[in-house]
């Protein structure tokens, strides 16, 4: 839950600069549950994108630990946190959580 909150807070910050919208999408198949948070903000630069999951990336609005820790939590659960971003379409984070076989 805290990972989803972190992604939503980040999307909200991206929109605060010029307005826009946030879209949530949930999907399930035999292997995973996918939860996506997409904004139509300005996107994330390649320089920052390459660092997001590897180290704290500080900004004017925070310490920059949120995505780093979110990535770690999801990986520790056996899942993935994926990023798709562009200046034209905004940013989409997708949480992939594996479904346990019974």
Backbone torsions as a table, in degrees:
resi	resn	phi	psi	omega
1	UNK	NA	-40.4	-178.9
2	UNK	-67.0	-29.3	177.5
3	UNK	-66.7	-43.9	178.8
4	UNK	-63.7	-38.5	177.0
5	UNK	-64.0	-42.5	178.8
6	UNK	-61.1	-45.1	179.7
7	UNK	-64.5	-37.7	179.1
8	UNK	-68.6	-41.7	177.4
9	UNK	-61.5	-42.7	179.5
10	UNK	-64.6	-41.4	178.1
11	UNK	-62.8	-39.5	179.1
12	UNK	-63.6	-40.4	177.7
13	UNK	-63.4	-38.1	179.9
14	UNK	-65.0	-32.5	-178.0
15	UNK	-84.4	-21.6	-177.1
16	UNK	-60.5	-23.7	-177.5
17	UNK	-76.9	-31.2	-176.6
18	UNK	-149.8	16.6	179.5
19	UNK	76.0	168.0	179.0
20	UNK	147.1	-153.7	-177.2
21	UNK	-144.1	160.6	176.1
22	UNK	-121.6	133.7	-179.9
23	UNK	-120.8	131.0	175.8
24	UNK	-105.9	140.9	179.4
25	UNK	-139.7	133.6	177.6
26	UNK	-124.2	133.9	-178.2
27	UNK	-140.2	147.7	177.2
28	UNK	-135.9	139.1	170.4
29	UNK	-134.5	-165.4	-176.4
30	UNK	-69.1	-21.0	-174.4
31	UNK	-104.1	-31.7	-174.1
32	UNK	-154.4	166.1	167.5
33	UNK	-109.4	129.9	179.5
34	UNK	-114.6	128.4	175.9
35	UNK	-121.9	120.8	-177.7
36	UNK	-114.1	143.9	172.8
37	UNK	-124.9	116.7	-176.8
38	UNK	-123.4	134.6	173.5
39	UNK	-120.6	163.7	176.4
40	UNK	-110.2	39.9	178.1
41	UNK	-77.4	-156.2	-173.2
42	UNK	-84.8	-3.1	-178.6
43	UNK	82.2	177.1	-178.6
44	UNK	-117.5	132.0	-178.6
45	UNK	-64.5	155.0	178.6
46	UNK	-59.3	-38.0	-179.6
47	UNK	-60.8	-46.6	180.0
48	UNK	-73.2	-41.4	-177.8
49	UNK	-56.3	-40.4	-178.8
50	UNK	-67.4	-19.1	-178.2
51	UNK	-100.1	-19.9	-167.2
52	UNK	-50.3	-45.3	-174.6
53	UNK	-95.6	-4.0	-175.3
54	UNK	-101.6	-24.4	-175.0
55	UNK	-158.2	167.6	174.5
56	UNK	-69.6	133.2	179.7
57	UNK	-119.4	95.9	-175.9
58	UNK	-74.1	154.0	178.0
59	UNK	-142.1	-177.5	178.0
60	UNK	-66.0	-19.2	-173.2
61	UNK	-108.0	3.5	179.7
62	UNK	174.7	-178.8	-177.6
63	UNK	-79.4	-20.8	178.4
64	UNK	83.3	21.7	179.2
65	UNK	-91.0	-17.9	-171.9
66	UNK	-57.1	-51.9	-178.0
67	UNK	-73.1	-35.7	176.8
68	UNK	-59.9	-48.8	179.8
69	UNK	-69.8	-37.1	177.4
70	UNK	-61.3	-44.3	178.2
71	UNK	-59.8	-43.5	179.8
72	UNK	-63.6	-45.5	-179.7
73	UNK	-60.4	-47.7	-179.5
74	UNK	-63.1	-43.9	177.8
75	UNK	-62.6	-40.1	178.7
76	UNK	-63.1	-24.9	177.0
77	UNK	-85.7	-1.4	-177.6
78	UNK	87.5	11.0	-178.7
79	UNK	-103.8	-166.5	179.6
80	UNK	-137.1	151.2	170.2
81	UNK	-121.1	113.9	-176.0
82	UNK	-106.4	150.7	-179.2
83	UNK	-127.7	132.6	173.3
84	UNK	-133.5	120.4	-175.0
85	UNK	-145.4	147.2	173.2
86	UNK	-156.2	155.1	178.8
87	UNK	-68.7	-22.4	-178.5
88	UNK	-82.9	-37.4	-173.0
89	UNK	-113.6	-8.3	-178.7
90	UNK	95.3	-155.5	-173.7
91	UNK	-127.8	140.2	177.1
92	UNK	-132.4	121.7	172.1
93	UNK	-105.2	135.7	178.2
94	UNK	-125.1	126.2	175.4
95	UNK	-95.4	122.8	176.7
96	UNK	-110.5	116.9	-179.5
97	UNK	-114.5	121.2	-178.6
98	UNK	-67.5	146.5	176.5
99	UNK	-92.2	126.3	-179.5
100	UNK	-70.8	135.4	175.6
101	UNK	-81.5	136.3	-178.9
102	UNK	-87.5	NA	NA
